[in-house]
Amino acid sequence: MRKVLGVIVGVAVAMVTITIVEMIGHLIFPPPPGTDMRDPAQVARIVSLIPLPAKIWVTLAWFLGSLAGALAGITVARWTAAAWIVAAVVIAGAIWSYTMIPHPLWMQAAGVFFPLLAAGIALRLRPPATKLST
């Protein structure tokens, strides 16, 4: 049960972190006035026009979300696989995003690489405990 809970917590932390970082990115790099961010066609047009730093910000969100989620997952689950499962869910989300909104190839690669890198770093920073602490 602890493993399942750890994965759920890790995925939730990852998604919340990604959302917050991307929201900050929208404040720093706002979309053009009048853009409906719920309209995939408008969002696809914007992605092709936004500056490189804004695109890098999105990949930073994927990395930070994966790192925070992996750390939370292995802390709760005390299981190394939780970090990799969180990374896999973030990668799946990134791939789903690619099907909805065209992304440059380098962003697609980053959406796979950065979550894996973050999971590996999380395992170095916080290896799972072998026993429950009393």
Backbone as a printed PyTorch tensor [residue, N CA C, xyz], in Angstrom:
tensor([[[  0.8160,  -1.1960,   0.0000],
         [  0.0000,   0.0000,   0.0000],
         [  0.8610,   1.2620,   0.0000]],

        [[  1.9700,   1.2220,   0.7420],
         [  2.8740,   2.3750,   0.8050],
         [  3.4340,   2.7010,  -0.5770]],

        [[  3.7360,   1.6870,  -1.3640],
         [  4.2920,   1.9200,  -2.7000],
         [  3.2810,   2.6290,  -3.5970]],

        [[  2.0460,   2.1700,  -3.5620],
         [  1.0020,   2.7900,  -4.3820],
         [  0.7900,   4.2340,  -3.9430]],

        [[  0.7000,   4.4540,  -2.6450],
         [  0.5190,   5.8070,  -2.1220],
         [  1.6870,   6.7010,  -2.5270]],

        [[  2.8970,   6.1720,  -2.4390],
         [  4.0730,   6.9510,  -2.8290],
         [  4.0300,   7.3760,  -4.2850]],

        [[  3.6230,   6.4710,  -5.1480],
         [  3.5260,   6.8040,  -6.5750],
         [  2.4360,   7.8530,  -6.7980]],

        [[  1.2960,   7.6880,  -6.1440],
         [  0.2080,   8.6630,  -6.2980],
         [  0.6470,  10.0390,  -5.8060]],

        [[  1.2760,  10.0860,  -4.6420],
         [  1.7660,  11.3640,  -4.1090],
         [  2.8100,  11.9540,  -5.0530]],

        [[  3.7220,  11.1310,  -5.5250],
         [  4.7630,  11.6080,  -6.4330],
         [  4.2020,  12.1990,  -7.7150]],

        [[  3.2440,  11.5170,  -8.3040],
         [  2.6260,  12.0230,  -9.5400],
         [  1.8780,  13.3230,  -9.2590]],

        [[  1.1600,  13.3810,  -8.1440],
         [  0.4210,  14.6060,  -7.8010],
         [  1.3760,  15.7780,  -7.5930]],

        [[  2.4630,  15.5440,  -6.8670],
         [  3.4500,  16.6090,  -6.6410],
         [  4.0610,  17.0450,  -7.9680]],

        [[  4.3630,  16.0940,  -8.8330],
         [  4.9330,  16.4360, -10.1450],
         [  3.9760,  17.3140, -10.9420]],

        [[  2.7200,  16.9300, -11.0060],
         [  1.7430,  17.6850, -11.8040],
         [  1.5130,  19.0840, -11.2390]],

        [[  1.4190,  19.1880,  -9.9140],
         [  1.2260,  20.5070,  -9.2950],
         [  2.4450,  21.3880,  -9.5520]],

        [[  3.6330,  20.8230,  -9.4050],
         [  4.8600,  21.5920,  -9.6360],
         [  4.9440,  22.0570, -11.0840]],

        [[  4.6790,  21.1620, -12.0230],
         [  4.7080,  21.5370, -13.4420],
         [  3.7070,  22.6580, -13.7110]],

        [[  2.5190,  22.5290, -13.1670],
         [  1.4910,  23.5540, -13.3780],
         [  1.9300,  24.9040, -12.8260]],

        [[  2.4740,  24.9180, -11.6170],
         [  2.9080,  26.1810, -11.0050],
         [  4.0420,  26.8100, -11.7990]],

        [[  5.0360,  26.0130, -12.1690],
         [  6.1740,  26.5580, -12.9260],
         [  5.7020,  27.0760, -14.2840]],

        [[  4.8070,  26.3500, -14.9430],
         [  4.2940,  26.8290, -16.2320],
         [  3.4490,  28.0910, -16.0670]],

        [[  2.6970,  28.1970, -14.9690],
         [  1.9220,  29.4190, -14.7200],
         [  2.8500,  30.6180, -14.5160]],

        [[  3.9400,  30.4060, -13.8030],
         [  4.9310,  31.4770, -13.6400],
         [  5.4970,  31.8540, -15.0060]],

        [[  5.7450,  30.8520, -15.8350],
         [  6.2240,  31.1080, -17.1900],
         [  5.2620,  31.9540, -17.9970]],

        [[  3.9620,  31.7310, -17.8110],
         [  2.9660,  32.5420, -18.5260],
         [  2.9750,  33.9880, -18.0420]],

        [[  3.3650,  34.1970, -16.7810],
         [  3.4910,  35.5750, -16.2800],
         [  4.7280,  36.2540, -16.8680]],

        [[  5.8120,  35.4870, -16.9760],
         [  7.0610,  36.0360, -17.5230],
         [  6.9510,  36.2160, -19.0360]],

        [[  6.3620,  35.2320, -19.6980],
         [  6.2040,  35.2380, -21.1570],
         [  4.7150,  35.1350, -21.4830]],

        [[  3.9670,  36.2250, -21.3200],
         [  2.5130,  36.1260, -21.5220],
         [  2.1550,  35.8640, -22.9840]],

        [[  1.0730,  35.1070, -23.1860],
         [  0.6030,  34.9020, -24.5600],
         [  0.0490,  36.2150, -25.1100]],

        [[ -0.0630,  36.3150, -26.4200],
         [ -0.6290,  37.5400, -27.0050],
         [ -2.0240,  37.8200, -26.4400]],

        [[ -2.3620,  39.0930, -26.2800],
         [ -3.6870,  39.4380, -25.7510],
         [ -4.8070,  38.8170, -26.5890]],

        [[ -5.8400,  38.3480, -25.8960],
         [ -6.9910,  37.7760, -26.5780],
         [ -6.8480,  36.3100, -26.9360]],

        [[ -5.7320,  35.6970, -26.5760],
         [ -5.5160,  34.2880, -26.8970],
         [ -6.3170,  33.4110, -25.9430]],

        [[ -7.0380,  32.4580, -26.4890],
         [ -7.7770,  31.4870, -25.6870],
         [ -6.8760,  30.2670, -25.4960]],

        [[ -6.3030,  30.1350, -24.3020],
         [ -5.3640,  29.0440, -24.0300],
         [ -6.0570,  27.6780, -23.9800]],

        [[ -7.3850,  27.6530, -24.0510],
         [ -8.1060,  26.3780, -24.0910],
         [ -8.3500,  25.9140, -25.5190]],

        [[ -8.0010,  26.7430, -26.4840],
         [ -8.1960,  26.4140, -27.8990],
         [ -6.8900,  25.8470, -28.4590]],

        [[ -6.8400,  24.5320, -28.7320],
         [ -5.5970,  23.9160, -29.2060],
         [ -5.0210,  24.5760, -30.4600]],

        [[ -5.8640,  25.0480, -31.3460],
         [ -5.3690,  25.6890, -32.5730],
         [ -4.6260,  26.9810, -32.2440]],

        [[ -5.1700,  27.7600, -31.3200],
         [ -4.5010,  29.0000, -30.9280],
         [ -3.2020,  28.7110, -30.1790]],

        [[ -3.2310,  27.7110, -29.3170],
         [ -2.0230,  27.3470, -28.5680],
         [ -0.9480,  26.8460, -29.5240]],

        [[ -1.3180,  26.0450, -30.5140],
         [ -0.3520,  25.5460, -31.4980],
         [  0.2980,  26.7060, -32.2480]],

        [[ -0.4880,  27.6980, -32.5970],
         [  0.0590,  28.8710, -33.2890],
         [  1.0390,  29.6180, -32.3800]],

        [[  0.6930,  29.7490, -31.1180],
         [  1.5500,  30.4700, -30.1730],
         [  2.8760,  29.7460, -29.9750]],

        [[  2.8340,  28.4100, -29.8630],
         [  4.0670,  27.6470, -29.6390],
         [  5.0660,  27.9070, -30.7540]],

        [[  4.5740,  28.0750, -31.9610],
         [  5.4940,  28.3350, -33.0730],
         [  6.0620,  29.7540, -33.0230]],

        [[  5.4250,  30.6400, -32.2790],
         [  5.8420,  32.0440, -32.2470],
         [  6.5760,  32.4620, -30.9730]],

        [[  6.4210,  31.7030, -29.8860],
         [  7.0040,  32.1460, -28.6170],
         [  8.5290,  32.1120, -28.6770]],

        [[  9.1770,  32.9760, -27.9020],
         [ 10.6360,  33.0230, -27.9240],
         [ 11.2530,  31.7720, -27.2900]],

        [[ 12.4940,  31.5290, -27.6330],
         [ 13.2150,  30.3610, -27.1230],
         [ 13.2070,  30.2900, -25.5960]],

        [[ 13.4470,  31.3940, -24.8670],
         [ 13.4200,  31.2810, -23.4000],
         [ 12.0900,  30.7570, -22.8530]],

        [[ 10.9980,  31.0800, -23.4990],
         [  9.6950,  30.5730, -23.0550],
         [  9.6090,  29.0630, -23.2560]],

        [[ 10.1700,  28.5730, -24.3430],
         [ 10.1730,  27.1300, -24.5970],
         [ 11.0840,  26.4180, -23.6020]],

        [[ 12.2160,  27.0330, -23.3100],
         [ 13.1240,  26.4550, -22.3110],
         [ 12.4280,  26.4010, -20.9560]],

        [[ 11.6380,  27.4330, -20.6350],
         [ 10.9130,  27.4730, -19.3690],
         [  9.9900,  26.2600, -19.2350]],

        [[  9.3290,  25.8820, -20.3180],
         [  8.4340,  24.7210, -20.2860],
         [  9.2270,  23.4600, -19.9660]],

        [[ 10.3860,  23.2980, -20.5840],
         [ 11.1900,  22.1030, -20.3020],
         [ 11.7130,  22.1370, -18.8680]],

        [[ 11.9820,  23.3330, -18.3480],
         [ 12.3740,  23.4720, -16.9430],
         [ 11.2370,  23.0010, -16.0360]],

        [[ 10.0130,  23.3330, -16.3990],
         [  8.8520,  22.8810, -15.6190],
         [  8.7870,  21.3570, -15.5930]],

        [[  9.0220,  20.7170, -16.7330],
         [  9.0050,  19.2520, -16.7760],
         [ 10.0930,  18.6720, -15.8790]],

        [[ 11.2800,  19.2840, -15.9090],
         [ 12.3820,  18.7980, -15.0750],
         [ 12.0640,  18.9780, -13.5940]],

        [[ 11.6830,  20.1950, -13.1980],
         [ 11.4240,  20.4710, -11.7830],
         [ 10.2470,  19.6530, -11.2580]],

        [[  9.2110,  19.5060, -12.0700],
         [  8.0780,  18.6810, -11.6560],
         [  8.4810,  17.2340, -11.4570]],

        [[  9.2800,  16.7240, -12.3730],
         [  9.7500,  15.3400, -12.2560],
         [ 10.6340,  15.1640, -11.0330]],

        [[ 11.4990,  16.1320, -10.7790],
         [ 12.3920,  16.0540,  -9.6150],
         [ 11.5850,  16.0860,  -8.3170]],

        [[ 10.6950,  17.0540,  -8.1910],
         [  9.8830,  17.1590,  -6.9720],
         [  9.0060,  15.9230,  -6.7880]],

        [[  8.4000,  15.4620,  -7.8680],
         [  7.5440,  14.2830,  -7.7860],
         [  8.3170,  13.0200,  -7.4390]],

        [[  9.4760,  12.8620,  -8.0370],
         [ 10.2970,  11.6850,  -7.7420],
         [ 10.7600,  11.7040,  -6.2890]],

        [[ 11.1840,  12.8740,  -5.8040],
         [ 11.5960,  12.9840,  -4.3960],
         [ 10.4350,  12.6480,  -3.4620]],

        [[  9.2600,  13.1870,  -3.7550],
         [  8.0880,  12.8980,  -2.9210],
         [  7.7300,  11.4160,  -2.9950]],

        [[  7.7680,  10.8630,  -4.1940],
         [  7.4060,   9.4600,  -4.3720],
         [  8.3100,   8.5080,  -3.6130]],

        [[  9.6180,   8.7050,  -3.7210],
         [ 10.5210,   7.7760,  -3.0220],
         [ 10.5190,   8.0250,  -1.5160]],

        [[ 10.2140,   9.2450,  -1.1010],
         [ 10.1390,   9.5240,   0.3330],
         [  8.9480,   8.7960,   0.9540]],

        [[  7.8080,   8.8440,   0.2910],
         [  6.6090,   8.1850,   0.8160],
         [  6.6900,   6.6730,   0.6140]],

        [[  7.0650,   6.2440,  -0.5790],
         [  7.0450,   4.8130,  -0.9070],
         [  8.2330,   4.0550,  -0.3290]],

        [[  9.3370,   4.7640,  -0.1380],
         [ 10.5920,   4.0990,   0.2610],
         [ 10.9240,   2.9840,  -0.7270]],

        [[ 10.8210,   3.3560,  -2.0040],
         [ 10.9520,   2.3890,  -3.1050],
         [ 11.5200,   3.1310,  -4.3010]],

        [[ 12.6630,   2.6910,  -4.8100],
         [ 13.3200,   3.4170,  -5.8970],
         [ 12.4810,   3.4740,  -7.1650]],

        [[ 11.7070,   2.4460,  -7.4200],
         [ 10.9030,   2.4240,  -8.6450],
         [  9.8900,   3.5620,  -8.6890]],

        [[  9.5150,   4.1050,  -7.5430],
         [  8.5490,   5.2120,  -7.5230],
         [  9.0680,   6.3920,  -8.3350]],

        [[ 10.3620,   6.6670,  -8.2480],
         [ 10.9430,   7.7810,  -9.0110],
         [ 10.8020,   7.5400, -10.5070]],

        [[ 11.0560,   6.3130, -10.9370],
         [ 10.9800,   5.9970, -12.3650],
         [  9.5290,   5.9910, -12.8500]],

        [[  8.6080,   5.5770, -11.9960],
         [  7.1960,   5.5860, -12.3870],
         [  6.7040,   7.0200, -12.5380]],

        [[  7.0860,   7.8880, -11.6060],
         [  6.7210,   9.3050, -11.7190],
         [  7.2780,   9.8720, -13.0230]],

        [[  8.5440,   9.5800, -13.3160],
         [  9.1540,  10.0640, -14.5630],
         [  8.3850,   9.5460, -15.7780]],

        [[  7.9830,   8.2880, -15.7410],
         [  7.2370,   7.7110, -16.8660],
         [  5.8920,   8.4080, -17.0630]],

        [[  5.2360,   8.7710, -15.9730],
         [  3.9520,   9.4740, -16.0840],
         [  4.1590,  10.8670, -16.6710]],

        [[  5.2120,  11.5570, -16.2370],
         [  5.5030,  12.8850, -16.7940],
         [  5.8310,  12.7650, -18.2840]],

        [[  6.6090,  11.7610, -18.6520],
         [  6.9290,  11.5360, -20.0680],
         [  5.6460,  11.2710, -20.8600]],

        [[  4.7660,  10.4480, -20.3070],
         [  3.4920,  10.1730, -20.9880],
         [  2.6930,  11.4620, -21.1770]],

        [[  2.7070,  12.3210, -20.1700],
         [  2.0190,  13.6070, -20.2890],
         [  2.6350,  14.4920, -21.3520]],

        [[  3.9600,  14.4870, -21.4220],
         [  4.6420,  15.2840, -22.4450],
         [  4.2990,  14.7560, -23.8380]],

        [[  4.3190,  13.4480, -24.0010],
         [  3.9900,  12.8530, -25.3010],
         [  2.5400,  13.1710, -25.6730]],

        [[  1.6360,  13.1000, -24.7110],
         [  0.2410,  13.4640, -24.9720],
         [  0.1660,  14.9150, -25.4390]],

        [[  0.9470,  15.7800, -24.7910],
         [  0.9800,  17.1940, -25.1750],
         [  1.4450,  17.3530, -26.6200]],

        [[  2.4160,  16.5390, -27.0430],
         [  2.9210,  16.6260, -28.4260],
         [  1.8340,  16.2760, -29.4350]],

        [[  0.9260,  15.3820, -29.0480],
         [ -0.1380,  15.0080, -29.9800],
         [ -1.1800,  16.1160, -30.1250]],

        [[ -1.2700,  16.9750, -29.1210],
         [ -2.2520,  18.0620, -29.1350],
         [ -1.6770,  19.3620, -29.7010]],

        [[ -0.4090,  19.6010, -29.3910],
         [  0.2390,  20.8640, -29.7550],
         [  1.5840,  20.5320, -30.3910]],

        [[  1.8650,  21.0260, -31.5850],
         [  3.1740,  20.7600, -32.1960],
         [  4.3010,  21.3950, -31.3700]],

        [[  5.3130,  20.5980, -31.0650],
         [  6.4870,  21.0690, -30.3340],
         [  7.7150,  20.8580, -31.2170]],

        [[  8.7240,  21.7220, -31.0810],
         [  9.9770,  21.4720, -31.8020],
         [ 10.5810,  20.1330, -31.3480]],

        [[ 11.3410,  19.5280, -32.2180],
         [ 11.9360,  18.2260, -31.9190],
         [ 12.7850,  18.2550, -30.6530]],

        [[ 13.5460,  19.3430, -30.4410],
         [ 14.3990,  19.3960, -29.2500],
         [ 13.5570,  19.3960, -27.9730]],

        [[ 12.3590,  20.0050, -28.0060],
         [ 11.4780,  19.9750, -26.8310],
         [ 10.9160,  18.5720, -26.6160]],

        [[ 10.6290,  17.8720, -27.7000],
         [ 10.1390,  16.5040, -27.5790],
         [ 11.2030,  15.6210, -26.9280]],

        [[ 12.4490,  15.8030, -27.3470],
         [ 13.5450,  15.0340, -26.7480],
         [ 13.7120,  15.4020, -25.2730]],

        [[ 13.6250,  16.6900, -24.9650],
         [ 13.7580,  17.1420, -23.5770],
         [ 12.6380,  16.5810, -22.7100]],

        [[ 11.4470,  16.4330, -23.2810],
         [ 10.3170,  15.8900, -22.5400],
         [ 10.4940,  14.4360, -22.1520]],

        [[ 11.3950,  13.7480, -22.8160],
         [ 11.7330,  12.3720, -22.4530],
         [ 12.9790,  12.3530, -21.5700]],

        [[ 13.9900,  13.1230, -21.9420],
         [ 15.2700,  13.0930, -21.2330],
         [ 15.1900,  13.7100, -19.8330]],

        [[ 14.5940,  14.8950, -19.7100],
         [ 14.6130,  15.6010, -18.4240],
         [ 13.8980,  14.8530, -17.3000]],

        [[ 12.7410,  14.2390, -17.5240],
         [ 12.1420,  13.4640, -16.4280],
         [ 13.0200,  12.2890, -15.9850]],

        [[ 13.6820,  11.6370, -16.9340],
         [ 14.5800,  10.5370, -16.5620],
         [ 15.7780,  11.0590, -15.7770]],

        [[ 16.3400,  12.1730, -16.2330],
         [ 17.4510,  12.7990, -15.5080],
         [ 17.0120,  13.1860, -14.0990]],

        [[ 15.8450,  13.7780, -13.9790],
         [ 15.3380,  14.2070, -12.6720],
         [ 15.1440,  13.0190, -11.7330]],

        [[ 14.6290,  11.9120, -12.2470],
         [ 14.4480,  10.7200, -11.4110],
         [ 15.7940,  10.2020, -10.9140]],

        [[ 16.7820,  10.1870, -11.7970],
         [ 18.1140,   9.7540, -11.3870],
         [ 18.7200,  10.6570, -10.3290]],

        [[ 18.5510,  11.9520, -10.4920],
         [ 19.0560,  12.9070,  -9.4990],
         [ 18.3200,  12.7300,  -8.1730]],

        [[ 17.0120,  12.5370,  -8.2320],
         [ 16.2270,  12.3390,  -7.0060],
         [ 16.7270,  11.1260,  -6.2310]],

        [[ 17.0640,  10.0760,  -6.9320],
         [ 17.5610,   8.8750,  -6.2580],
         [ 18.9170,   9.1180,  -5.6080]],

        [[ 19.7180,   9.9920,  -6.2090],
         [ 21.0090,  10.3500,  -5.6020],
         [ 20.8130,  11.2310,  -4.3690]],

        [[ 19.8310,  12.1220,  -4.4490],
         [ 19.5820,  13.0510,  -3.3420],
         [ 18.8750,  12.3840,  -2.1670]],

        [[ 17.9980,  11.4560,  -2.4610],
         [ 17.1610,  10.8610,  -1.4180],
         [ 16.9740,   9.3740,  -1.6530]],

        [[ 18.0060,   8.5740,  -1.3490],
         [ 17.8070,   7.1350,  -1.5060],
         [ 16.7300,   6.6560,  -0.5320]],

        [[ 15.9440,   5.6590,  -0.9200],
         [ 14.8540,   5.2050,  -0.0540],
         [ 15.3680,   4.6060,   1.2460]],

        [[ 14.6380,   4.8420,   2.3160],
         [ 14.9970,   4.2780,   3.6160],
         [ 14.7370,   2.7750,   3.5910]],

        [[ 15.5510,   2.0420,   4.3180],
         [ 15.3570,   0.5970,   4.3570],
         [ 14.4200,   0.1870,   5.4870]],

        [[ 14.2480,   1.0600,   6.4990],
         [ 13.3620,   0.7460,   7.6160],
         [ 12.4780,   1.9440,   7.9200]],

        [[ 11.3710,   1.6630,   8.5490],
         [ 10.5520,   2.7540,   9.0580],
         [ 11.2700,   3.3690,  10.2430]],

        [[ 11.2720,   4.6870,  10.3120],
         [ 11.8880,   5.3180,  11.4740],
         [ 10.8860,   5.3270,  12.6210]],

        [[ 11.4020,   5.2210,  13.8220],
         [ 10.5160,   5.1780,  14.9950],
         [ 10.4410,   6.4910,  15.7060]]])
